[in-house]
């Protein structure tokens, strides 16, 4: 979202006046806004550091023209404004906003930087979509929705420029707070000790075998790696996340992880978790994940 500084302050003040932070038994709207701010800090730092590391000439050498470079700088500006907006709203509401952490994004060149950017924007869309159901205040919900729509435009633009469908599915997939944090936490190396604690936890990491041939398609069998740990106990299922509910497929144990078949009804950046239940997905039943799988149309 591209606001002037004055607009941010006015909107933030109006937001707080109209809807003070509402508390519930386990999670507050302030928790959710700080969760969103945690993700926005991550994206803001990602673009700021990446654009400082790679020059316009390096983008051009990788096949991306001046128009794309200018638009990418606008994406970075949007993320910075999201940080200012959420920080201002939390402060005006009397809550302590989380500060920026330190990160390791792992990119090595322009192409890996943009591939990571596309993944982060897609996760951002699913994060806001998933958190929407937990926001009590209608005003906060509208504010979060106004960020979600811009994140979706970022995602579509980057996907198109990377040769992927900008809108591969008619519905985006919502992710829970813990599922999103599980995807974000590997990038975070440390955070200030003064940051408010968030009501989130990371599930064990799950990843698509990097040797998998692309593109992955419906009906393909792929391996999901459970590196560094072993899943024991009863039967395990792979649950592909969708707004209409998860699709469960059998997860067959193989060396280093589980073999699963890609079900129908999924395309683009998709998410799968391992679970011990084939009826519903909850924080109590998730064994590992999510893993991100790019599924071709």
N, C-alpha and C positions, 0 to 999 in steps of 0.2 A: 504494500500500500504506500503511495507516494504522497504524504502530507507535508505541508509546510510546518515549521516548528510551532507557529501560532495555532494552527489547526489541531496539532497534536495536543497542545495544552488545553485548548477549549474543549475538544472532544473528551479528553481524559477527565477534566473537571466535571463536565456534564454527566459523564458515565458514573462517576463516583457519587455525585449529588442524587442522581436518579436511583442508584442501586448500591447501597452499602454492602460490603462483603457479607454474604450469608453463610452461616456455619451449619454443618451437618455432623452426624455422629463420627464419621470416619474421615471425611475429606471436605474441605471448604473451597469456595470459589477462588480464594486467594491461593490455595494449593494448586488449583488447576491453572491459574494465570501464571504462577511461578514455574510450573511445569512447561507451559507454552514459552515462557521467557527463556528457560533453559535451552529449549530447541532453537529459539531465535538467536540466542547468543552463539550457539554452535554454528548456525548458518552464516551469521554476520561475520564471525571470525574466519570461517572457511573461505568466503569470497574475498574478504579483505586481505588475507594472507596470500591467496592464490593470485589475485590481481597484482599484488606487490611482487610476487615471485616470477610471473610470466609476463613478458612485454607484449604489446600489440603485434610486433613483428613475429614473435614466436607463435601467436595465435594464427597469423597469416600463413606462416610456414606449415602449420598443421591443417590448413585448408579452411580457416574461418576468417571471413572478411571484416572490414572495418565496421559495417553495420551490426554484425553479430557482436563484435567487441563492445560497441557502444551500448547495445541492449544488455549485455552481460553486466556492464557497469551499473546500469539502471536496476537490474535485479539485485546487485549488491547494495545499492542505495535503498531499495525497498526493505531489505532485511535489516539494515541499520535503523530505518524508521520504525519497523516493528519493535525493535529493542527499546527505542526511546518511548514509544507509545505504551508498551506494557509496563516498563519501569515507572513511567509517570503515573499511570493508573494505579499501580500497586502502592506507590508512595503516597498519593493523595488519599487512598483508602486506609492509610495507617498501617499497611503491611510492609514488611521488609522484602524488597526485591532481591532475587539471587543475582550475584555478580558473575561475570565471565569466568570460565574455567580455562585451563590449558588443554590443548588438544594435539593429537597426532592423526592426521587424515590419511597419510600413507600414499598420496599421489606423487608421481615422479616426473610427469610431463603434462603438456596441455591436454592430451587425450584422456589420461587417467583422471586428471582434475575434472574434466567435463563429465566423465562417466560417473564419478562420485557425486558431482553436483546434481545430476539427473536423479540418482538414487535418493539423495537427501530431500530434494523437492517432492518426490513421490511419497516418501515417508512423512513429510510435513503435512501433506494433504490428508493422509490416513490418520495422522495424529489428531488434527483438529476435528476431523469427522468423528473419530471415536470419542473424543472428549466432550463433544457437544451434548451428549445425553446426560452427562454428569453436572452440567452447569445449571445452577438454580436460577440465576438472574437472567431475565430476558435481555437486558441491556448488555450484559457481558456476552451472552450468546450471540447477539448481533455483532458485537465487536470482533469476537472470534471468527464468526462467519465471514466478516469483511476481509480478514486476513486469509482465511481458507481459500476464498475465490482467487486472490492474487497468487497464492502459492500454486494453485491449480494452473493458472496461466503460465507461471514460470515453468512448471513441469511439462506442460504441453509444448512450449516453445523449445525447451532443451531437447525433448524427445524427438521433435521434428527435425531439429538441426543435426541430431545424431543418427538420423535415418530410421527412426522408430515411429510407429503410429502415435500421433499426439493424443488421440482419444481411443485407446484400444478396446475399452469396455463401456457399456452404457451406464455402469455404476462403479463408483470408487469403493474400495474396501476400508471399513473402519478398523482401527487397531486400538487395543486397550492401552492404558497408561504404562503398564508393565511391559507390554509387547513393544511399544515404541522405545521405552527406555532400554530394553534389551538390544535394540538395534543401534541406539545412540551411544550407549556406554562404552563400546570398544574404542570410540574416537576420543573419549575423555581420559586424560592422564591424571589430572588432579583438579580439585576445586577449592576455593577459599574456605577455611574452617568456619568463617562467619556466615556462610550461606545457610538459609533456613533449610532444614531437612525436608525432603519431599517424600510423600507416601508412595514410593515406587521401589521396585526391586528388579534385578535383571535375571532372566531365566538363563540356563546354560545355553551356550552358543550353538547354533545349528546353521550349516552352510551347504549350499549346492556344491558337489564335487567340481572343482575348477577345471577338470579335464573333460567335462560334459560338452559334447558337440552342440554348437548353436546352429540354428535356432531350436529351442525346446518347443515341442508341439504337443497338443492333446494326444493322449495315447502312448506317449513316450515313457519309458521307465528310466528314472534317474536315481542317483544315490545322494542321500543327505548325510553329511558327515557330522559325527558327534565327537569332535577332536578333544582329547584330554579327559574324557569321562566315559563311563559305560552305563547304559540304561538296563536295569535289571527289574525283575518282577513279572507282572502279567503282560497281557497282550498290549501292543502299542499300535496306535493309528496315526496317520498323517491327516491333519485337518487343514484344508485350504479355506482361507478366510474370505467371506463375502458379506455384503450388507444384508442379503436374504438369509444368511445363516451359513455355517461351515459345511463343506463337502468332505466326507470322511472316506479315506481309502486305506487299505491295509498297508502297514509298514513292515516289511520283511527284513529281519536282521541280516546284515552282511558285514564283512570285515570293515571296521571303522565307522559304521553307521547303519543306515536303513535304506532299503530299496523301495521306491514308491512309484506308482503310475500317475501321470498327469491326467486329472479328470476333465470332463467337458465343462464348458462354461467359464473358463478363465483365460485371460489374455493380458499382455502387458506386464507391468511390475506387479507380481503376485506374491502372496505371503502364505507360508505353511508352518504349522507348529506340530510337534509330536505331543500326543496326549494319550492318557490311559483310558479315555472314555470316547465312545463313538455316538454319543447322544447330544453333547453340548461341549462348548469350550469355555473354560473359566480359569482364573488364576490358580484354582485348586487342582485342576486336572492337567494343566500344561506341564509337560515333561521338559521340553526344550524348544527353543526358537524365539521368534520366527526366523525362517530362512527366506531370503528373497530369490524368486525365480522369475526371470524375464521369459514370458511365454508368447510365442509368435501367434499371430492371428490365423 
